[in-house]
Amino acid sequence: MSTFDLAVMGGIAVDGTGLARRRVDIGVKDGRIARMGFIDSDEAAQVIDADGLYVAPGIVDAHTHYDPQLTFEPYATSSCYHGVTTVLAGNCGFSVAPNRPDQREFLGRMFAKVEGMSPVALSAVDWCFESFPELLATMEGRLGVNMACYVGHSAVRRFVMGEAGSEREATDEEVEKMRLVVREAMQAGAAGFSSSHGPTQLDGDGRPVPSRFASIAELEVLCAEAGRHRGGSISYLHRSAIGGLDDEDKELLVRLGKLSRLPIVLQGLGGRSKVDVPGAGWEDVAAWIEDAGRQGVGVFSLLRNHPFDRDFRLDQGTNLYEGVPAWHEAVRPGPSVREKLAILADPSARDRMREAVERPNRDASAGSTLPPPGWKVVFVDEVVLSEHEKFLHRSVADVAAELGVAPADAMLDLAVSENLQTVFRYVSKNRAWEEAVAAGQRHPAMIIGVSDGGAHLDRDDGADWSSAFLDFWVREKQLWTLEEGIRQITQVPAALLGFQNRGMLLPGYWADIFVFDPDTVGLASKRQVRDLPGGEARYSARPRGIYWTIVNGVPIVRDGELLGEALPGQVVRPGLA
């Protein structure tokens, strides 16, 4: 018998500790790293030649929505192509469990609405579980990557309260029932508790998602319960996440940290909104984080390290303008091209739309408050008519200035003239964005990488964030050394989330590994494919410079392609080795 099941030989190890790189062979036995040093090739049943390449711990993605997808597609594509070996699902208060059979349609429509998933693809979810412990038990042996999962507040509310969970606050008796559901989930190994009072989130019927009906007292009870077990974290989208963190939420977040004794993981700290430059107001927020730390509360924020880059066509529809009712009516997915053209031909509708993007909805009670992209970051990407080629790769603001019209008219007139087939592209990258993100990511409260993996099939889900980080921030900008850059996306999230024996290359640790070339790593392609159930489309992002992804000692990706031969993934439970 071989000493090792697998040996990764001749590579330069960047081990996730932040220490300097070194050439080392890595021997794996029973899914764990058994030796780091010199290994003879005949000692291993399988050998990967990593000569000339670098070897690092598998990447940990702290924010995904893969729990529906993983029930029918076990490898969490596209994330696994980019070196990700562990995904944390169930974010934003949305998890596939707990559920009751008569609630599954509601949960599916909620995922479809909030996270941009396909209802047809979601129909393939294997609902062979009801409770959260049953979900985790079901996923064992069916995973190609490692999965951790929050128990989501909206699912818990619906499970306990039924339809009333989307209508009102809970009674004391109902809160107690929810607390017991959270306790059961945490005892089974939930990664923690997730919730949302985010004003942009509406269910499949256009109502606020269930967690938005929860009182602060209910939220505090459930977070406190989550903290009484083996650890983990609290994921929370606070009410002021869009407009900027306010004093009321600051006080609430400190209370949640004190009650739970868990890290509080947020989104968008320091930003005015999800589309404004990250970093706005950052100095004040950083001072508040420091004060929270003095009170014993760890507050962390997920930082999107790569810009939004999304193409859209008005004939197919887009939800980017959901927070602008006059626009959403005319450009959302659903209505036919004829119906949309009729709206856009109506002078009164055009009058309502002309200045509406500059004045989006700010009242959560009136609907979504999702901020729309500004005119300087929406570009003409593809045109149908040759006379419009002069507008290619120019912003709508630039085109409008040349034509002497309002930006809304410039965009809509162009689209109407091409039967709504013009392709526009929303790209948020500019100098201000780069400077703010560079400053923010160096703070220890910022967690690099936001993927939304498994969601947003109508645009990219950000699954290429790790390749983008290594390409732009580590190699091009040299904001991080390679050693520290790798630590930020492996050891740091693993430690924060309580994932033991992962995130570093050390003897005894699980052999989650990716093999790459730091001189070429980056995004190779991002295109629509129709590989979901029902032939539904999504964006598939493929890297360059990443050669192997290995999960618990078993290769699952080689040269950018799934091997599809094994399911080595595990359910990861905080506090368990």
C-alpha positions in Angstrom: 0.0 0.0 0.0 1.2 3.5 -0.8 2.2 5.8 2.1 0.0 8.6 0.6 -3.2 8.7 -1.4 -2.0 11.8 -3.2 1.3 13.8 -3.4 1.5 17.3 -4.8 5.1 17.5 -5.7 7.6 20.2 -6.6 5.4 23.2 -6.1 6.1 26.3 -4.2 3.8 26.4 -1.1 2.2 29.6 0.0 0.7 28.0 3.1 -1.9 30.6 4.2 0.0 31.5 7.4 1.5 34.6 5.8 5.0 33.1 6.2 7.4 33.2 3.2 6.9 30.7 0.4 9.0 27.6 0.1 9.3 24.6 -2.2 7.8 21.6 -0.6 6.1 18.3 -1.5 2.7 17.7 0.2 1.6 14.2 1.0 -2.1 13.5 1.6 -3.6 10.5 3.5 -7.3 10.0 4.3 -8.2 13.5 3.2 -5.7 15.3 5.4 -2.2 16.6 4.9 0.1 14.0 6.3 3.6 15.3 5.4 5.2 18.5 4.1 8.7 18.0 3.0 10.4 15.7 0.6 8.4 12.8 -0.9 9.4 10.1 -3.4 6.9 9.8 -6.2 6.6 6.0 -5.6 5.2 6.7 -2.1 1.9 8.0 -3.5 -0.9 6.4 -5.3 -1.5 9.6 -7.3 1.0 12.3 -8.1 0.4 15.8 -9.2 3.4 17.5 -10.7 3.4 21.1 -9.5 6.9 22.0 -10.7 6.9 25.7 -11.7 3.6 26.3 -10.0 2.4 27.5 -6.6 0.4 25.5 -4.1 -2.0 27.2 -1.7 -4.9 26.3 0.7 -8.3 26.1 -0.9 -10.1 29.4 -0.9 -13.0 30.0 1.5 -16.0 32.0 0.2 -17.8 33.6 3.0 -20.9 34.7 1.1 -22.8 32.5 -1.3 -26.3 31.3 -2.1 -25.3 27.8 -3.3 -27.6 25.8 -1.0 -30.3 25.4 -3.7 -27.8 24.6 -6.4 -25.8 22.2 -4.4 -28.8 19.9 -4.1 -28.6 19.1 -7.8 -25.1 20.3 -8.9 -22.5 19.3 -6.3 -19.4 21.2 -7.4 -20.6 24.9 -6.9 -19.6 25.9 -10.3 -18.2 28.5 -11.2 -16.6 28.9 -7.8 -14.6 25.7 -7.8 -12.9 26.6 -11.1 -11.3 29.6 -9.2 -9.7 27.6 -6.4 -12.7 27.8 -4.0 -13.0 24.6 -1.9 -15.4 25.7 0.9 -18.6 27.8 0.4 -20.8 29.3 3.1 -24.4 29.3 1.9 -27.6 30.4 3.6 -26.7 34.1 3.6 -29.1 37.1 3.9 -31.7 35.1 5.9 -32.4 32.7 3.0 -31.8 29.0 3.4 -33.6 26.0 1.9 -34.2 24.7 5.4 -36.2 24.5 7.5 -39.2 24.1 5.2 -42.6 22.4 5.1 -43.8 20.8 1.8 -46.5 23.5 1.3 -43.8 26.3 1.8 -41.3 25.1 -0.8 -43.0 27.0 -3.7 -42.8 30.2 -1.6 -39.1 29.6 -0.8 -38.3 28.9 -4.4 -40.0 32.1 -5.6 -38.3 34.1 -2.9 -34.9 32.8 -4.0 -35.8 33.6 -7.6 -36.9 37.1 -6.8 -34.3 38.3 -4.3 -31.3 36.4 -5.7 -32.1 36.4 -9.4 -32.3 32.6 -9.7 -34.3 30.8 -12.3 -37.7 29.4 -11.2 -37.2 26.5 -13.7 -33.8 25.6 -12.4 -35.1 25.9 -8.8 -37.7 23.3 -9.7 -34.8 20.8 -9.7 -34.1 21.3 -6.0 -34.3 18.0 -4.3 -36.6 18.7 -1.4 -35.8 15.5 0.5 -35.5 17.3 3.8 -37.6 19.5 6.0 -35.6 20.4 9.2 -32.2 22.0 9.1 -30.5 18.9 10.6 -32.1 16.8 7.8 -30.6 19.2 5.2 -27.1 18.8 6.6 -27.5 15.0 6.9 -28.8 14.8 3.3 -25.8 16.8 1.9 -23.2 14.5 3.4 -21.8 12.3 0.7 -23.4 14.4 -2.1 -21.0 17.3 -2.2 -18.1 18.0 -4.6 -17.0 21.0 -2.5 -17.2 21.7 1.2 -20.4 23.4 2.3 -21.2 25.3 5.4 -24.7 26.8 5.8 -26.4 29.4 7.9 -29.9 28.8 9.1 -31.9 31.7 7.6 -34.3 33.9 9.4 -36.8 34.1 6.6 -37.0 30.3 6.3 -37.4 30.0 10.1 -40.2 32.5 10.2 -42.1 30.9 7.4 -41.6 27.5 9.0 -43.0 28.6 12.3 -45.6 31.2 11.3 -46.7 30.2 7.8 -48.2 33.0 5.8 -48.3 35.2 8.9 -44.5 35.3 8.8 -44.9 37.6 5.8 -47.5 39.8 7.5 -46.7 40.8 11.0 -44.4 40.6 14.1 -44.3 37.3 16.0 -45.9 36.6 19.3 -43.8 35.6 22.3 -44.9 32.0 21.7 -43.9 32.1 18.1 -40.5 33.7 18.9 -39.9 30.8 21.4 -40.7 28.3 18.7 -38.3 30.0 16.4 -35.6 30.0 19.1 -36.0 26.2 19.4 -35.7 25.8 15.6 -32.4 27.9 15.6 -31.1 25.8 18.6 -31.8 22.6 16.7 -30.0 23.9 13.6 -27.0 25.1 15.6 -26.7 21.8 17.5 -26.7 20.0 14.1 -23.8 22.2 12.9 -25.3 25.3 11.3 -22.6 27.9 10.5 -24.6 30.5 12.4 -27.7 32.5 11.9 -28.4 34.9 9.1 -31.0 37.6 8.8 -32.0 40.8 6.9 -33.8 44.0 7.4 -32.4 45.2 4.1 -34.9 47.5 2.4 -34.2 46.1 -1.1 -35.3 42.6 -0.4 -38.8 41.6 -1.6 -40.3 38.1 -2.0 -41.8 36.5 -5.0 -45.1 38.3 -4.4 -43.5 41.7 -4.1 -43.7 41.9 -0.3 -40.9 42.4 2.1 -39.1 39.1 2.8 -40.3 37.5 6.1 -37.3 38.6 8.2 -38.1 42.2 7.5 -41.3 41.8 9.6 -39.3 40.7 12.6 -39.1 42.9 15.6 -35.6 43.8 17.0 -36.5 41.8 20.1 -37.1 38.7 18.0 -33.8 39.2 16.1 -31.9 39.6 19.4 -33.4 36.4 20.9 -32.5 34.3 17.8 -28.9 35.8 17.6 -28.4 35.1 21.3 -29.5 31.5 20.8 -27.1 31.0 17.9 -24.2 32.1 20.1 -24.9 29.4 22.8 -23.4 26.5 20.8 -20.1 25.6 19.1 -19.4 29.0 17.6 -19.9 30.3 14.0 -21.0 33.8 13.1 -24.0 36.1 12.6 -24.7 37.3 9.0 -27.0 40.3 9.0 -28.0 42.8 6.3 -28.9 45.9 8.4 -31.7 48.3 7.6 -29.3 51.2 6.8 -27.1 49.1 4.6 -28.1 51.1 1.5 -28.0 54.7 2.8 -25.1 54.3 5.2 -24.9 52.9 8.7 -26.9 55.0 11.1 -26.7 55.4 14.9 -29.7 53.1 15.6 -28.1 50.2 13.7 -24.7 50.9 15.3 -26.3 50.4 18.7 -28.2 47.3 17.5 -25.1 45.6 16.0 -23.2 46.1 19.3 -26.0 44.5 21.2 -26.2 41.5 18.8 -22.4 41.0 19.3 -22.7 41.2 23.1 -25.7 38.8 23.1 -24.2 36.2 20.8 -20.5 36.5 21.5 -20.1 35.7 17.7 -18.6 37.8 14.9 -21.1 40.0 13.2 -20.7 39.9 9.5 -22.3 42.7 7.5 -22.2 44.1 4.0 -21.3 47.6 2.7 -19.8 49.2 5.8 -18.5 52.6 4.8 -20.5 52.8 1.6 -23.4 55.2 0.9 -25.0 52.4 -1.0 -24.3 49.1 -2.9 -23.5 51.0 -6.1 -21.8 54.1 -4.7 -18.1 54.1 -4.1 -17.3 51.7 -1.3 -15.5 53.7 1.4 -17.8 56.7 1.6 -17.9 57.7 5.2 -15.3 55.0 6.0 -13.4 57.1 8.6 -16.4 57.4 10.8 -17.3 53.7 10.4 -13.7 52.7 11.2 -13.8 54.7 14.4 -17.1 53.0 15.4 -15.6 49.5 14.6 -12.7 50.4 16.9 -15.2 51.5 19.7 -17.2 48.3 19.2 -14.0 46.3 19.6 -13.3 48.0 22.9 -16.7 46.8 24.0 -15.7 43.2 23.0 -17.8 43.1 19.8 -16.2 42.0 16.5 -17.9 43.6 13.5 -16.8 42.6 10.1 -17.8 43.6 6.6 -17.7 41.8 3.3 -15.9 43.9 0.7 -16.4 43.4 -3.0 -12.9 43.6 -4.4 -13.8 43.6 -8.0 -16.1 46.0 -9.8 -19.7 45.3 -11.0 -19.5 44.3 -14.7 -22.9 43.3 -16.0 -24.3 43.5 -19.5 -28.1 43.8 -20.1 -30.6 44.3 -22.9 -34.0 45.9 -22.4 -35.8 43.3 -24.6 -34.7 40.5 -22.2 -35.2 42.9 -19.2 -33.1 43.8 -16.2 -33.7 44.3 -12.5 -31.0 46.9 -12.1 -33.7 49.6 -12.0 -35.9 47.9 -9.4 -35.5 50.9 -7.1 -36.9 53.2 -9.8 -40.5 52.3 -10.2 -41.1 54.3 -13.4 -38.2 52.4 -15.0 -38.8 49.0 -13.6 -42.3 48.9 -15.1 -40.8 49.4 -18.6 -37.5 47.5 -18.4 -38.1 44.6 -16.0 -38.0 40.9 -17.2 -41.4 39.6 -18.1 -43.3 41.9 -20.4 -43.0 41.3 -24.1 -41.0 43.6 -26.4 -44.2 45.0 -27.8 -45.5 45.8 -24.3 -42.2 47.5 -23.4 -42.1 49.5 -26.7 -45.7 50.7 -26.0 -44.7 52.0 -22.6 -41.6 53.7 -24.0 -43.7 55.4 -26.8 -46.0 56.9 -24.2 -45.0 60.6 -23.7 -46.3 60.6 -20.1 -44.3 57.5 -19.3 -41.2 59.0 -20.8 -41.8 62.2 -18.8 -41.9 60.1 -15.6 -38.7 58.2 -16.6 -36.6 61.2 -17.7 -35.3 62.3 -14.2 -36.3 59.2 -12.2 -32.9 57.5 -12.1 -31.5 60.6 -10.4 -34.3 60.3 -7.8 -34.7 56.6 -6.9 -37.1 55.4 -4.2 -35.7 55.9 -0.7 -38.8 54.7 1.2 -38.7 51.0 1.9 -42.4 50.9 2.6 -43.0 52.0 -1.0 -41.0 49.1 -2.5 -37.4 48.3 -3.4 -34.7 50.9 -2.6 -32.1 49.2 -4.8 -30.0 52.1 -6.1 -29.7 52.2 -9.9 -26.4 52.6 -11.7 -25.5 56.1 -12.6 -25.2 57.4 -16.2 -21.4 57.6 -16.0 -21.1 53.8 -15.3 -23.5 52.5 -18.0 -21.9 52.0 -21.3 -23.0 51.1 -24.8 -21.5 47.6 -25.3 -23.0 46.3 -28.6 -25.3 47.9 -31.2 -27.4 46.5 -34.0 -27.3 49.4 -36.5 -24.0 50.5 -38.1 -24.8 54.2 -37.7 -24.7 53.7 -33.9 -21.2 52.2 -33.8 -19.9 55.7 -32.9 -21.5 55.2 -29.5 -19.7 51.9 -28.7 -17.9 51.7 -25.4 -19.0 55.2 -24.4 -21.0 56.0 -21.3 -24.6 57.0 -21.6 -23.7 60.3 -19.9 -21.1 60.9 -22.7 -23.6 60.0 -25.5 -26.3 62.3 -24.0 -23.9 65.2 -23.8 -23.0 64.8 -27.5 -26.7 64.6 -28.5 -27.8 67.4 -26.2 -30.5 65.3 -24.5 -31.3 63.9 -21.1 -29.3 60.7 -20.4 -32.6 58.7 -20.0 -33.7 59.8 -23.5 -30.3 59.0 -25.0 -30.4 55.5 -23.6 -34.0 54.8 -24.4 -34.0 56.3 -27.8 -31.0 54.2 -28.8 -32.6 51.1 -27.4 -36.0 51.7 -29.1 -34.4 52.4 -32.5 -32.8 48.9 -32.2 -36.0 47.1 -31.1 -34.5 47.0 -27.5 -31.7 44.7 -28.6 -28.9 47.2 -27.8 -26.5 45.7 -25.2 -25.6 48.0 -22.4 -22.9 47.3 -19.8 -22.8 48.5 -16.2 -19.2 48.8 -15.0 -18.4 50.4 -11.7 -14.6 50.6 -12.0 -13.0 54.0 -11.9 -10.3 55.8 -10.0 -12.4 56.7 -7.0 -13.6 53.1 -6.7 -10.1 51.8 -6.9 -8.8 54.1 -4.3 -11.6 53.4 -1.8 -11.4 49.6 -2.2 -7.6 49.7 -1.8 -8.0 51.6 1.4 -10.8 49.5 2.8 -9.4 46.1 2.2 -6.4 46.7 4.4 -8.5 47.2 7.5 -8.7 44.0 9.7 -12.5 44.3 9.8 -12.9 43.9 6.0 -13.3 40.4 4.6 -12.2 40.3 1.0 -14.5 38.8 -1.5 -18.2 38.8 -2.1 -19.4 36.3 -4.7 -23.1 35.7 -4.3 -22.2 32.3 -5.9 -25.2 30.4 -7.1 -27.4 33.5 -7.5 -28.0 36.2 -10.0 -28.2 34.1 -13.1 -29.4 37.1 -15.1 -25.9 38.6 -14.6 -22.6 37.3 -13.2 -22.6 36.0 -9.7 -19.1 37.2 -8.8 -17.7 33.7 -8.6 -14.5 34.9 -10.2 -13.7 37.3 -7.2 -10.7 35.3 -6.0 -9.0 35.2 -9.5 -9.7 38.9 -9.8 -8.2 39.6 -6.4 -5.0 37.7 -7.2 -4.8 39.3 -10.6 -5.5 42.9 -9.8 -4.7 43.6 -6.2 -1.9 41.2 -5.6 0.0 41.0 -9.0 -0.9 44.3 -10.8 -1.3 46.7 -7.9 1.0 44.8 -5.4 -1.2 46.0 -2.6 -0.5 42.7 -0.9 2.4 40.3 -1.0 1.4 36.9 -2.5 1.8 35.4 1.0 -0.5 37.9 2.7 -2.9 38.0 -0.2 -3.4 34.2 0.0 -3.8 34.4 3.8 -6.6 37.0 3.3 -8.7 34.6 1.2 -8.0 31.4 3.1 -6.9 31.5 6.7 -8.7 34.7 7.6 -12.2 33.7 6.5 -11.7 30.2 7.9 -10.7 31.6 11.3 -13.4 34.2 11.3 -16.1 31.6 10.5 -14.8 29.0 13.0 -13.8 26.4 10.4 -11.2 24.3 12.1 -8.3 22.7 10.3 -9.0 24.6 7.1 -7.5 27.6 5.5 -3.8 26.7 5.8 -1.4 24.0 4.5 -0.3 22.3 7.7 0.1 18.7 8.8 -3.2 17.4 10.2 -5.3 20.0 8.2 -7.8 18.9 5.6 -6.1 18.8 2.2 -8.1 21.6 0.5 -5.6 22.9 -2.1 -5.4 24.8 -5.3 -2.5 24.9 -7.7 -1.9 28.0 -9.7 0.5 30.3 -11.5 0.6 33.8 -9.8 2.1 35.3 -13.0 -1.0 34.5 -15.1 -3.9 34.0 -12.7 -7.0 35.9 -13.7 -10.3 35.8 -15.5 -10.1 34.0 -18.9 -13.8 34.2 -19.9 -17.2 35.0 -18.7 -20.1 33.9 -20.9 -23.7 32.7 -20.8 -24.2 29.0 -20.9 -27.4 26.9 -20.8 -26.3 24.1 -18.5 -28.9 24.5 -15.6 -32.0 22.2 -15.4 -34.4 23.0 -18.1 -31.7 24.5 -20.3 -31.8 27.7 -18.2 -29.0 30.2 -18.8 -26.4 31.5 -16.4 -23.0 33.1 -16.6 -20.0 30.8 -16.4 -16.7 32.4 -15.4 -13.5 30.5 -16.1 -10.0 31.4 -14.9 -6.6 31.3 -16.4 -3.6 30.2 -14.5 -5.4 27.9 -12.1 -4.6 24.2 -12.8 -6.0 22.1 -9.9 -8.7 22.4 -7.3 -8.4 19.7 -4.6 -11.0 19.0 -2.0 -10.2 16.9 1.1 -7.3 15.3 -0.9 -9.3 14.6 -4.0 -8.8 16.5 -7.3 -12.1 17.9 -8.6 -10.9 20.4 -11.3 -8.0 20.0 -13.6 -7.0 22.7 -16.1 -10.3 24.5 -15.7 -12.5 21.4 -16.3 -14.5 19.3 -13.8 -13.2 15.8 -13.4 -16.6 14.7 -12.1 -15.3 11.4 -10.8 -15.8 11.8 -7.0 -17.8 13.7 -4.4 -15.2 14.4 -1.7 -16.9 17.5 -0.2 -18.0 17.6 3.4 -20.5 19.6 5.5 -18.4 22.0 7.5 -19.5 22.7 11.0 -17.9 25.4 13.1 -16.0 24.1 16.1 -15.6 20.6 14.7 -12.3 19.4 13.3 
